[in-house]
Amino acid sequence: MGAVPGRSTRSLECMEHSEFIAMQWKSLADTLEAFQSGRLGVTEASRKVVAIRDALGELSNPLFIPFVAVESETDTFPLDEVRSRWSVQALSRMDAEREAAEAFYRPQLIEACGALMSYSNAHAL
């Protein structure tokens, strides 16, 4: 199979570490912006931010703590393909709990977004 013109044929394994890190900073900025604009919910945004934090090696950075805390508090809520394995009744109950938790945590995470977005943008250059 030949290379597609204008597209890189390098795999993630061959990607330079600095390129990977730059992609993660960009992904963090995109995730935070999607959360702030309402395109991502609290639970999904927290899970994504924590995964990116881990990939970046920012484990002790206090700017991530609100997202880590919320991710921990919402980790039982089913999202995406996992939902297909839940009963309608259980999903209804969990969705109601998730909606209440997200309404409670959203203002805290919106506040935390500002500093983390600034930090992310400074690194995403």
Buried (B, 14 or more C-beta within 10 A) or exposed (E): EEEEEEEEEEEEEEBEEEEEBBBBBBBBBBBBBBBBEEEBBBBBBBBBBBBBBEBBEBEEEEBBEBBBBBBEBBEEBBEEEEEEEBEEEEBEEBBEEBBEBBEEBBEBBEEBBEEBBEBBBEBBE
